[in-house]
């Protein structure tokens, strides 16, 4: 009976696109002057030799992409040439159909042709795998068609795009290899991603548990930013069809090649805003969203990065939920297969050359939680001064804004133990962040050697405290999810509702008030315009009055010494916040960095700490009032707090 069950399970695995089943049709690779055609009997993928664009992907006989077709059902490369920019500027996905990297291998039209080649020939491996490559050499020209790129390109880097098809696999892998030789000039990358525009029968979007919904062609909600999610928490995302009962999903088996670490909020899918209203699925590895990230490479610097491989997965099921669930199962399988052993010829170490970094975080703080409810540990490139043109202001880039280097993160166990797998050799900074603990642990000069496990042992984390804690508001967790109305953060009009919910503004009494009911999650100017509306992509353009948040607290005796008001901030629109204690000025948060969280309906962006010190003599025995005031101005110009704490150094 057990043998029968095993054989049945094996058959199911074969039929559901697990690889390695000899009964599955062999992979074939054919080509003509324009295209490579990869076929495994489940999917057929067609790749343009001129650009590296995926111009066709067929599953169950259906074209999955928004590809213009000839009468014979082939991609119409004359009507929709790969990499074309009919608007006169390289506007990225509004100029393409099908699937494409925003930095393709073609460069500006009419310049040097791409180099197309076969990197894995299925005729030489028994039909188990095929791979094709399209490479563009940047020397003397710029590459890229992403948002903001000029007509002559944007980024000085050689670019190689590959597609890989396995026997028995319902999908195709793609990855992009960037190389900036030392003799290339200073260059700065704009937004960068792989985008697939899908056939119009796709009508259900699934990017996370809360944005898993019907999205037909005629649904014009207007603002695509309501579909952004935390990227690292959603490795499988895409679309399905309620009529055809099929789906297409992107699956990231690793986040090492993405930007911004485990807290990065990003686009995963929406409907394009052009008249076609094509369903889009996007794998952003560098963007300007929610504080953004950057890839700036200096003249004389040899830089390489592999983005991917990730899987473009196609599947079927009776319901969108069943299709989405299957994609998530496949994502778990792909994670166990990382790193892929078939990648050759580029800077991509195999399993034997990667390492495990492990240890145990031990918190030295009596007020810290006994066990971790959420502890995230990672190794990243050290913070660095970002290369910029001469005369530009100096900017330090840390892991939250870094897309140039690789990052490796895991969720640790409740007791603080962690194991970070698949780490490339290099010198890193170790980071730890945890719900319930203000701040971040860092340890510099963590050296990972090729193929050698690294045990860091017990790591003592003593969170910074400047004095005795008098009170706090919120939970340090790098977002504003615990505050009032945070569950409605995707509502484009939510910032306007503050004035109705709190017509007299907020008075929060320590020991009596509840931040989940009495502290509105957005500290924004108090709207006074009853006709104010949210505008897609821009948020609320109306202006409002200055908004005070009053914090009332009682002290048993008059304090002396220095008070330190500490802020953890996870979203910024205003340039400053005024602080008063018992009606007297106590300082200001100023020169705050904007990150677009409020106009783009978010709960978190770039997280950072700020503190304001003031003379404790401003406080008194008995009741005290501390007032935080966002100045009058556009309603977008507010603040999103993660956590606030008042400490006293007597």
N, C-alpha and C positions, 0 to 999 in steps of 0.2 A: 504493500500500500504506500509506503514511504517512497519507493522508487517511482511509482506512478505519479505521485504528487510532485516529485522532483522534475520528472520529464514534462509534466503539464506546466509547471512554473517556468522551466526553461523555454518552452514553446511560447508562453505568454511574453516573456522577456524579448524573444526574437521578434515577435509580431509588434511589440510596442517600441521598436527602434533601438534596442540595446545592441551594441556592436559585437562583432566576433562570432556571429552565427553563420556557419558555412552554407546553410541553405538559402541565405539571402542572395539576391542577384549581385553579381560583381559590379564594381564601379567601372565605368567607361569614361574616357576623355577623348573628345573630338574637337576639331577646330576648323575655322575658316579664316578669311582675311580680317574679319572684324571681331570674332567672338571665340571664346573657349566655351565648350558645352560639357558640363560634368553631370553624370547621371548614375544613380544607383538603383533604379527601379522604384524608388519611393519618391525621390525629388529629382528635378532637373534644374540645374543652375546655369545661367548664361552670364559670362563676364566679358565686358568690353575691353579689348586689348588697348584701346586708345587712352583709357582713363583709370581702369580698375573698378568701374561702376558695376554693380550687380543689376543687370538690365532685365532679368527675368528669373523668377523662381516658381516652379510649378509643383503642385502637390495634388494627388488624386485627380490629375488631369486639369486642374484649375490654376490659372495664373493668380498668384498671391499678391503681386505688386501692381502699382498703378502705372503700368507700362502701356505706352501707345503701341498697338499691334497692327501689323499688315493684314491684308485679307487672308493670308495663309496662317495667321496666328503667331507670327514671329515678331520680335521687338522691331519697331519701326525706327531705325537709327537715322533715317533722313528727317523724319518728322520730329524726333526727340533725340538729337545726337548727344552722346555722353559728354557731360561737362559743359553743355551749352549755357550761355548766359544771355538770353534774348532781351533782357531788360537793360543791357549795356553795362551793368555792373555785376560783379560776382555776388549775388545775394543768397547763395547757399541753397537751402531746400526749396525756396519758392521758384527756383529755376530748373529743378530736376523732377522727373518722375522716378520710379523704381527705388533701388537702394544704393547708397553712396557714402563715401567718406568725404567730409567737408574739405579735407586737404587731400585731393586726389593726386594721381601720379602723372597728370597731364600738364599742369601748369597753364599759363596763359595760352590761349588758342594761337596757333601759328608758330609756336616756338618748338623746341626740340621734342621729338616724339618720345613716347614712353617705350620702355623695353619690356616686352612680354616674353615669358618663358614658363616652362613646365618644371616645377621644383620637386614634385613627386609623380612619377609615371605609374599608373595602375598596371600597365603591361609588365612591369618589372617586380610587382609584389603580389601577383595573383588576383588582382582586382580588389584589394583590400582598402586602398586609399588613393585618391588623386589630389594634387594641389597645383594651383597655377599662381603665377606672380606677375604683377605689373608694376614696374619701377620707373620713377621719374628722377632725373638728376637735376638738382636745383642750380648748380654752379652758373653764375651770371644771370639768374632770374629768380623770381619769387614764386612760391607755390601757395595754393589755397583758394577756396571759394566760400569760406565761412562768412557769417554775418560780420559786416564791417570791412571785409576785404576789398581792396581796390581792384580795378579791372586788370591790372598787371600783377595781381597776386599779393601775397602778404608775408610769407614765412620762408626764410632761407634754410632749407633742409632737404636732403634727399629723402624720398618717400617711396617705400615699397609696400604694396597692398597684396595680400594673399587670401585665397579662398581654398578651403580644404573640405573634401567630401569623403566620408567613410562608408564602408559596406554596412548596410542594415540601419543606417542612421537617418531619421526623419529631420533633416536639417543640414545646414552647411555652416562651417566655421569661417570667420574672417578675422584678420588681424592686420595691423599697420605698423611698419617699422620706420622710425624716424632716425636719421643720422645727420648731424651737423659737423662736418670735418673742421679741423682747426683753422683751415685757411678761408672759412666762410665768415661773413661779417656779423656784427651784432644783429640779432633778430628777435622779434617779439610776436608770439602766437596769439591770434584772436580766438574766438570761440571755435571749439573743435569737437566733432562728434561723428558717429555713423548714424545716418537717418534712413529709414525705409518708409516710403509712401506706399500705402496698401490699396488693394482693390476696393471698390466702393461697396461690396457686400459685407465688409467688416463693419459691425455696428455695436460692438460691446467692448468697452475699454476696461482693462484690469491692470492697475499699477500698484495698488496695495489694497488692504482690506476695506478701507473706507472709500476708495475710488475704484470701485468694481461695479460698473453700471452700464446700463443701456446708453448708447451714444450714437443715435442714428444721424444720417446726413443732415436732416433738417433741424437738429438740435443746435442752436447757435447761442451758447451761453456767453459768448463774447470774450471772456478773459481766460486765457489758457493757463494762467498761473494758479488756478484752483486745482490743477492736476499735478502739482509738484509734491514730491515725497522725499523721505530720507533714503538716499540712494543705496547705502550699504545694507539696509534692512530688507531690500526688495530685489534679490538677484534675478528673478523672473518677472517679466512685465511685457504686456503687449495687447493684442486685440483678438477677438473671436467673432464668429458670424452666427447669428441665431438662425439664419436660413440655410447656410451651407454646412453648419455644424463643424467648422474647422477653425483653427487658430494659428496665429504667428506670434512668437515671443522671442525677445532677446534674453539670453541667459548669460550672466557674468559668473564664471566659475571661481573667480578671484577678484578682489578689489584692489590688488596691488598696483594696478596701472591707472586707477582712477585718482581724482584730486580730492582734497579736503577731508580725507579720513572718514571716521565712522559717523560724524555728525553732519555731513554735507547734504543739503537739500537740493534737489535737482529735478529737471524735466525728465520724465520717462515716456510720456505720450500725450497726444492731444489731437484735435482735428486741425489741419492746416487752415489758415485764414484766407487762402486764395479761393477763387470761385469754385474750384473743383471740390473743395472741402475734403481732401483726402485724409483718411486716418493716418496718423504718423506715430512711429515708435522711434525713440532716440536714445542712443547710448553716448551721453556727454562725458568726455574725460577731461575737458577743460571748458569752463564757462564763466560768464560774468554774473551769474545769478546768486543772490543772497550772500553778497560779499565777494563771490567769485574766487578764481584761482589764476595762476599765471605760469607761463613758460617763457622765460627770457633767457636767451643764450648769448654769451659774450663773444666778441671777436677773439679768435685764438683758442676757443674752447671746443674740445671734441666731446659732443653730447650724443647719446643714443637712448632711445626708448622704444619698447615694444608695447603697443596698446592692444591687448587681447592675448591670445585668441579668445573670442567669445562665440557663442552658438546662436545662430538664427534658427530657431526650433519651430517646426510645424507639427500640428497634431489635430486630433478630432475627438469629438465627444457629444453626448446628447444635450448638454447644457453648457452655457458659458462657465459656470462654476466648475463643472467637471473638467472642462478644457484647461481652465486656470490651475486647478489642483494638480492636474497631470504635469503642467509646465513646472510647477514648484517641486514636484517629485523629481523631474528630470534635472532641475537645478541642483538638488542635493546630490544626485549622481555625478554631475559634472564637477562639483566641488571635490569629490573624492578622487577624480581622475587628474586633477591639477597637480603638478605641472605636466603638460602634454609631452609625451616622449617623441612625437613625430616632428616637432619643430626643429629645423636644422638651418645652419648657415648664417644665423644672426645672433645678436647678444641675448641669448635666452638659455639660462642654465637648466640642465636636467635635474631630476630628483637627487641624484647622487652628489650633485654639486651645490645643492641647497642645504639649509640647516634648520634645526629647531632651536628656538630660544625659549627657555623656560625659567620659572622662578616662582616666588610667592611674595605677594604684597602684604606687608604687616603694617597696620596703621597705628601710630603712636599718638592717640588722642582720645581722652576719656569720653568725649562727647560723640565720637564716631559710632556708627552702627556696629553691632556685635558681629554681624555677617553682612557681606555685600549683596544688595539686591540687584545691582548692576555695576559691574566693574569692567572697564574696557582697557586693555593694555596693548601698546603697539610700539614698533620701532620705525623711525622715520629718519630722513636726512636731517642733519642739524639745521637750525634756523640760519638763514644766509642773507647777505645783502644782494638783492636782485639786480642783475645787470641792466643798466638803463643808459639812454643817450647822455652825452656830456651835458651837464647843467641841470639834469632832472633831479628832483629830490630823492634822497636815499630812503629806500624802503626795505625793512627787514621782512623776509618771507618765512613764515613758520608752516607747520603741517596743515593748518586749516586753509591756507591759500596756495599750497604748493601742488602744481600739476607736473612739474618738471621731473621729479624723482619718484621712486617707488615707495610705497608705504605698506606695512604689514601689521594688521590689527586682529585681535581676538577678544571675545567675551570670556572673561575669566570665571572661575568657579566661585561659589559663595565664600569659601575659606581663603580666597586670595590667590590660589594656585593658578598658573597659566602655562600654556604651551603655544607658542607662535610657530606654525609650520611654514615650510617652503621659503625661508628667508634667503635672499641673495647675499653673497659675501659683500662686506662693506663695513663702514664705520657709521654708527647710528646714534640717535638719542632715544632712550627708552622713555615712554610716556605712560601714565596711568591716570584715568579719570573715573570717578565713581559717583553715583547718585548718593546724596546725603553728605558729601564732603566738598567744602569750598576749595577750589584751586585745582592744581594739577601737579602730579609728581613727575619730575624729570631726572634722568641720569644720563650724562653725556659720555661720549667715547666708549660706546658698546661696540666692540669689534667682533664681527661675525666672520669666521674663516670658511673657506670653501669646503663644504661637506662635513663640517665638524659641529656637532651639537654644542650649544652653549648653555650651561646651567648657572644662572645668576644667584641662586640660593635665596635666602630670606632677604627681602628688601624693605628697609624701614622707611615708611612714609610718615613724616611728622607735618601735618597740615599747618600752614602759617596762621598764627594768632598774634595779634598786636596788643592784646590786653584781655581783661575779663569781659565776657559777652554779657551785654545788657539786654538785648533782644534781637530777634531776627524775623524776617518775613519771607515765606516761600520755602522751596526745597532746592538746594543746589543740584541741578540735573541738566544744565546747559540748554534748557528750553523753558517756556512759560506755561507748560501744560497743566500745572496745578492751580492756576489762578482762575478767577470768575470769567465765565464765557469763553475760556480757551478752546472748548470743544467746538465753538463756532468760528474758529479762526479763518476758515476757508470762505466765509461769507464776505463778498466784496464790500458790503455795506456795514460791516461790524464796527468799524471805527466811528461811524456816525451815530451808532446806538448808545455810545457812552453818555451823550448829553441827555438822553431820555432816561436811561437807567440811573444816572447820578446827577440830577439837575443841580444839586448843591455841592457837587464834587465829593471827593472821598475823605472821610475821617475814619481812620483805622486805629482802634484802641488795642494796644498790646494786652494780651491776657483775656480779652473779651471777643474781639473780632476774629473772623475765620477767613483766611486768605482765599479759600475756595468760593466764598460767597461775597466778600466785602472788598476785594482788591481786583479791580478790572485789569485784565491781562495786558491791555494797551494803555500806556500813559500818553494820551494824545491831546492836542488843543481841543477845547470844548466848542463843538460846532454850534453855530448860531444861524445857519442858513437852512430853513426847512425844505428848500428845493435842492439841496446838495445831493449829488449822486457820485457813485464810483465810476470811473472811466477805465475801460479795459487797458491793461498794460501800464497805467499811470496811477491807479488808485483814486483817492478822493482829492479833487483839486480845490475844494472849498477851504476857506480859512476859518480859524476858530480863536476863541479867547484863551488867555493863559490858564493852565489847569494846575491847581495845587492839589497834591496828595498830602494830607495831614496825618501824621503818626503821633498818637497820644500815648505817653508812657509815664509810669510813676516810679520815682526813686525814693528810697527810704531816707536818704540823707543827701546833702549837697555834695557833689563830687568835686574832686580836684585833679589836676593833671591834664592829660590829653585824651580827647575822644577821637576815635577813628571810625568813620562811617564807610563801610566797605560794600561795594556793588559788584555783583556778577551780572553782566549785561549780555543779552543774546539777540538783540535787534535794535538798530539805531537809525533814526531819521532826523532828529534834532541835532543841532551843533552844541547845545549847552543845556544844562538843568541847574537852576538856582536852588540853593539850600539855605534854609533859615532855621534857627532854634529859638523858640519863644519870641518870635517876631524880629529877631536880630540876624543879620547876614552871618552865615557860617562858612560860606565857600561856594564853589561852583564846579560842576562837571563841565569841562569845556573841551574844545577841539575834538569832538567825538566823530568817529568814522561812520559814514553812511553805508548801509548795506542793502537797502531796498526791501527789507522784510515786511514793513507795514504796507506799502503800496502793492506788494506782491503776495499779500495774504499769508504770511508765515508765522510760525512760532519760534523759529530760531534761524540765526545767520551766523556771522562771525561772533564768537564768544570771547569776551575779554573781561578783565577786572579793572576797576578804578577805585580809588579811595580818596576821601576828603578828611583832613584832620582839622579839628577846631579846639579851642580852649574849653575844657570841661566846665569852666565857670559859667558858661552860657546856660548850663542846666542848673536845676534847683531841686531841693527836697520837695516831694509832692508831685503834682502833675506837670508834665512838660509836653510841648508840641514841637515836633520836627516837621518841617514843610519842604517838600520837593515840588518845584514848579517848572513845568514845561512852558516855555514862552508862547505868546500868541503867534499865529502863523498858519501855514498850510496844515491841514489835519494829518497829512502823511508824516509831518515832522514831529514825531513823538519818540517814545522809548519803550522797549520791551525788556523788562527785568527778568532775570533768572532767579535772583536771590539778593536780599539786602540784610546786612548785619551791622549793629552798632556795638563797638568794643570800647573799653575804658582802660587806658594805661595810667594808673594812679602814680 
